[in-house]
Amino acid sequence: MITQLRIEILKMFRSKAFYLSFAALSGFVFLMLWGFYSYAQRKTGGTAAEQFKYSYESKSYFNGLTFALYSLMFAFSLVIPIFVAMSAGGQIAGERRAGTLRMMCIRPISRASIVLTKFLVVAIHTYLLLAFFIGLNLLVGLLFVGWGNLELYPGPLNLVDEPGTILRDDALWRFLYASFSGTWALLVVASVATLLSVLFENPVTAVASTLALYLMLYIVGRIEFFDSLRPFFFTTDMDFWRDVLKPEIPWRSFYHYAGTCGAYIFGSLLLAVVIFERKDITS
């Protein structure tokens, strides 16, 4: 399995899609920076360069940590899952479409090892992607906005019910924690995509099905009419990763929802392995 893992990691680093995901997220960061400056221009009467840190909530609200927080929240929900689904959805189905899956299956390695090795590579890609994105946001925030404490207010991020503050050094640790909790949450999408990659022969179908399912549950779960159904969507449980960015981390609910996400991950992987073990590979 170690040899197979090395081969898969090498294939990942040779893939153009791997570098495209990092380039796309870099573009998103600088787009967010432009949006931040545009917003500050409107709020400060056109003197954003001098008064970027001033807003109606707090004189220190606009800083690099706030920028990183907003960028991470928006990208995590609607941008990063796309690249995770693309990476996982193309693993098994991509090999089949390329005509190399049968050759892999006749090697002295179990089919379960093939699925788990490919998923592990996706997990590595997911962490690298998220860690890079968080690090780039913090760097851009430091260079172009400046740092301060992380001020949190009730609003579009839906993080707190009342104003709170996380000191700068503590906030940096919280972003580090978010790279791990966020990766764990995103692995739910990766496991579903892996399962669909086993079920479908075309990687495009696997990726599209994963994204359709994710976006449908994500959007429906945020419509008030469906509040009674929201607890049953895996997208709801994935929100647990945000708890590390609250002034006081609710550890009890954090572990509960992290465990629920783990059940989705291992359940999807187990089903993928069972189906793949019984699947007739003819090409």
VMD Tcl script that draws the C-alpha trace (Angstrom):
set ca {
  {0.00 0.00 0.00}
  {2.93 2.35 0.71}
  {4.22 1.89 -2.83}
  {0.75 2.55 -4.22}
  {0.49 5.68 -2.10}
  {3.79 6.99 -3.45}
  {2.61 6.39 -7.00}
  {-0.67 8.21 -6.36}
  {1.06 11.17 -4.72}
  {3.44 11.43 -7.68}
  {0.48 11.37 -10.06}
  {-1.18 14.11 -8.03}
  {1.85 16.41 -8.25}
  {2.11 15.78 -11.99}
  {-1.53 16.68 -12.58}
  {-2.32 20.09 -14.05}
  {-5.62 20.14 -12.15}
  {-3.64 20.05 -8.87}
  {-1.92 23.35 -9.65}
  {-5.04 24.81 -11.23}
  {-6.86 24.49 -7.89}
  {-4.18 26.53 -6.12}
  {-4.11 29.14 -8.89}
  {-7.90 29.51 -8.80}
  {-7.93 29.99 -5.03}
  {-5.14 32.56 -5.32}
  {-7.29 34.48 -7.78}
  {-10.20 34.29 -5.34}
  {-8.08 35.79 -2.54}
  {-7.12 38.82 -4.62}
  {-10.71 39.19 -5.80}
  {-11.75 39.28 -2.15}
  {-9.08 41.91 -1.48}
  {-10.50 44.09 -4.24}
  {-13.98 43.58 -2.79}
  {-12.77 44.57 0.69}
  {-11.24 47.79 -0.60}
  {-14.34 48.58 -2.64}
  {-16.53 48.08 0.42}
  {-14.25 50.24 2.54}
  {-14.31 52.95 -0.11}
  {-18.08 53.16 0.18}
  {-18.04 53.08 3.98}
  {-15.27 55.67 4.40}
  {-16.26 58.13 1.70}
  {-13.45 57.32 -0.71}
  {-10.53 57.39 1.75}
  {-10.07 53.67 2.15}
  {-6.28 53.81 2.05}
  {-6.21 56.02 5.17}
  {-9.34 54.79 6.95}
  {-9.52 51.12 5.99}
  {-9.75 50.06 9.61}
  {-12.85 52.13 10.35}
  {-16.42 50.94 10.09}
  {-19.73 51.50 11.77}
  {-19.16 48.53 14.12}
  {-15.64 49.11 15.46}
  {-12.63 51.27 14.71}
  {-10.49 48.13 14.44}
  {-13.00 45.94 12.63}
  {-11.35 46.04 9.22}
  {-8.00 44.27 9.51}
  {-6.16 41.33 8.00}
  {-7.74 38.77 10.30}
  {-11.23 39.96 9.41}
  {-10.29 39.78 5.75}
  {-9.00 36.22 6.14}
  {-12.14 35.20 8.05}
  {-14.56 36.50 5.41}
  {-12.53 35.05 2.55}
  {-12.32 31.64 4.23}
  {-16.03 31.52 5.08}
  {-17.16 32.37 1.56}
  {-14.67 30.09 -0.19}
  {-15.28 27.14 2.11}
  {-18.98 27.02 1.34}
  {-19.02 27.45 -2.42}
  {-15.50 27.35 -3.93}
  {-13.23 24.84 -2.19}
  {-15.80 21.98 -2.31}
  {-15.68 22.21 -6.11}
  {-11.98 21.33 -6.19}
  {-12.40 18.62 -3.55}
  {-15.20 17.03 -5.59}
  {-13.11 17.27 -8.77}
  {-10.15 15.61 -7.08}
  {-12.13 12.77 -5.46}
  {-14.66 12.24 -8.25}
  {-11.95 11.62 -10.80}
  {-9.99 9.04 -8.83}
  {-11.64 5.71 -9.71}
  {-13.82 6.83 -12.61}
  {-10.87 8.66 -14.13}
  {-8.74 5.51 -14.09}
  {-11.57 3.58 -15.70}
  {-12.06 6.13 -18.46}
  {-8.30 6.17 -19.11}
  {-8.31 2.38 -19.38}
  {-5.85 1.84 -16.53}
  {-8.22 0.61 -13.82}
  {-8.16 -3.03 -14.91}
  {-4.36 -3.00 -14.91}
  {-4.37 -1.65 -11.36}
  {-6.78 -4.35 -10.21}
  {-4.64 -7.22 -11.48}
  {-1.67 -6.07 -9.43}
  {-0.96 -7.81 -6.09}
  {-2.89 -5.18 -4.15}
  {-6.43 -5.43 -2.83}
  {-9.22 -3.35 -4.28}
  {-9.88 -1.92 -0.83}
  {-6.30 -0.65 -0.74}
  {-6.81 1.04 -4.10}
  {-9.88 2.93 -2.88}
  {-8.36 3.88 0.48}
  {-5.05 4.95 -1.06}
  {-6.78 7.18 -3.56}
  {-8.92 8.68 -0.81}
  {-5.84 9.33 1.31}
  {-4.29 11.24 -1.59}
  {-7.48 13.30 -1.87}
  {-7.26 14.02 1.87}
  {-3.67 15.24 1.45}
  {-4.71 17.43 -1.48}
  {-7.61 18.83 0.55}
  {-5.42 19.76 3.51}
  {-2.73 21.33 1.32}
  {-5.41 23.32 -0.50}
  {-7.03 24.60 2.68}
  {-3.75 25.31 4.50}
  {-2.42 27.18 1.46}
  {-5.62 29.20 1.20}
  {-5.62 30.18 4.88}
  {-1.92 31.05 4.80}
  {-2.28 33.16 1.67}
  {-5.24 35.04 3.15}
  {-3.31 35.83 6.32}
  {-0.26 36.95 4.33}
  {-2.32 39.17 2.03}
  {-4.23 40.51 5.02}
  {-0.97 41.40 6.81}
  {0.62 43.09 3.79}
  {-2.36 45.00 2.42}
  {-4.71 45.52 5.37}
  {-2.77 45.24 8.61}
  {-3.43 43.14 11.68}
  {-5.31 43.64 14.90}
  {-7.61 41.58 17.08}
  {-10.36 39.56 15.45}
  {-13.62 41.38 16.14}
  {-16.76 39.28 15.73}
  {-20.29 40.65 15.38}
  {-23.71 39.13 14.64}
  {-24.19 39.32 10.91}
  {-23.78 37.47 7.62}
  {-21.14 35.06 8.96}
  {-23.56 33.81 11.62}
  {-20.72 33.01 14.01}
  {-21.87 34.79 17.17}
  {-25.10 36.04 18.70}
  {-23.38 38.91 20.48}
  {-20.16 40.89 19.88}
  {-16.93 39.16 20.83}
  {-13.17 39.46 20.40}
  {-10.35 36.99 19.79}
  {-6.88 38.39 20.48}
  {-4.50 38.42 17.54}
  {-2.14 35.63 18.64}
  {-5.02 33.41 19.70}
  {-6.78 34.12 16.40}
  {-3.75 32.89 14.46}
  {-3.92 29.60 16.36}
  {-7.65 29.43 15.62}
  {-6.94 29.67 11.89}
  {-4.48 26.80 12.27}
  {-7.17 24.75 14.01}
  {-9.55 25.67 11.19}
  {-7.19 24.11 8.64}
  {-7.68 20.74 10.38}
  {-11.38 21.00 11.25}
  {-12.12 22.38 7.79}
  {-10.26 19.50 6.14}
  {-12.24 16.99 8.19}
  {-15.50 18.64 7.13}
  {-14.48 18.72 3.46}
  {-13.65 15.02 3.57}
  {-17.40 14.40 3.77}
  {-17.68 15.82 0.25}
  {-14.58 13.84 -0.76}
  {-16.01 10.55 0.53}
  {-19.31 11.09 -1.29}
  {-17.41 11.91 -4.48}
  {-15.28 8.77 -4.03}
  {-18.42 6.66 -3.69}
  {-19.92 8.17 -6.84}
  {-16.59 7.72 -8.62}
  {-16.93 3.99 -7.94}
  {-20.56 3.92 -9.07}
  {-20.13 5.88 -12.31}
  {-17.74 5.17 -15.13}
  {-17.45 8.79 -16.21}
  {-15.53 11.16 -13.86}
  {-17.55 14.14 -15.12}
  {-20.75 12.41 -14.01}
  {-19.27 11.61 -10.60}
  {-18.09 15.19 -10.04}
  {-21.31 16.76 -11.33}
  {-23.45 14.45 -9.18}
  {-21.43 15.27 -6.07}
  {-21.67 19.01 -6.64}
  {-25.37 18.81 -7.45}
  {-26.05 16.92 -4.22}
  {-23.88 19.24 -2.13}
  {-25.28 22.48 -3.56}
  {-28.86 21.25 -3.34}
  {-28.52 20.36 0.36}
  {-26.52 23.51 1.09}
  {-29.05 25.86 -0.52}
  {-32.19 24.05 0.66}
  {-30.75 23.89 4.18}
  {-30.59 27.68 4.29}
  {-34.20 28.23 3.24}
  {-36.46 28.87 6.20}
  {-39.20 26.59 4.83}
  {-36.94 23.57 5.34}
  {-35.74 24.20 8.90}
  {-37.18 20.86 10.04}
  {-35.12 19.00 7.42}
  {-31.86 20.88 7.91}
  {-30.56 18.67 10.77}
  {-30.64 15.66 8.45}
  {-28.34 17.19 5.79}
  {-24.63 16.43 5.93}
  {-23.98 20.02 4.89}
  {-25.39 21.10 8.25}
  {-22.99 18.88 10.19}
  {-20.08 20.17 8.09}
  {-20.56 23.63 9.62}
  {-18.94 22.39 12.85}
  {-15.50 23.45 11.56}
  {-16.46 27.12 12.12}
  {-16.71 26.61 15.88}
  {-12.94 27.01 16.32}
  {-13.32 30.61 15.14}
  {-15.80 31.54 17.88}
  {-14.64 33.45 21.01}
  {-15.52 30.41 23.14}
  {-15.26 27.06 21.36}
  {-18.34 24.88 22.14}
  {-16.33 21.69 22.49}
  {-19.27 19.42 23.24}
  {-21.15 20.23 20.03}
  {-17.83 20.42 18.15}
  {-17.00 16.80 18.97}
  {-20.57 15.70 18.32}
  {-20.71 17.11 14.78}
  {-17.12 16.08 14.05}
  {-18.12 12.53 14.98}
  {-21.19 12.75 12.75}
  {-19.00 13.86 9.84}
  {-16.72 10.93 10.62}
  {-19.68 8.60 10.33}
  {-20.48 10.03 6.88}
  {-16.85 9.69 5.81}
  {-16.27 6.12 6.94}
  {-19.77 5.03 5.95}
  {-19.33 6.32 2.40}
  {-15.86 4.79 2.14}
  {-17.08 1.42 3.43}
  {-19.88 1.41 0.89}
  {-17.44 2.43 -1.86}
  {-15.08 -0.44 -0.94}
  {-17.91 -3.01 -0.84}
  {-19.24 -1.93 -4.24}
  {-15.75 -1.76 -5.78}
  {-14.86 -5.23 -4.47}
  {-17.89 -6.68 -6.30}
  {-17.66 -4.53 -9.41}
  {-16.82 -6.22 -12.68}
  {-13.89 -4.33 -14.21}
  {-13.81 -5.05 -17.93}
  {-11.80 -2.09 -19.18}
}
mol new
graphics top color blue
foreach p $ca { graphics top sphere $p radius 0.5 }
foreach p [lrange $ca 0 end-1] q [lrange $ca 1 end] { graphics top cylinder $p $q radius 0.2 }
display resetview
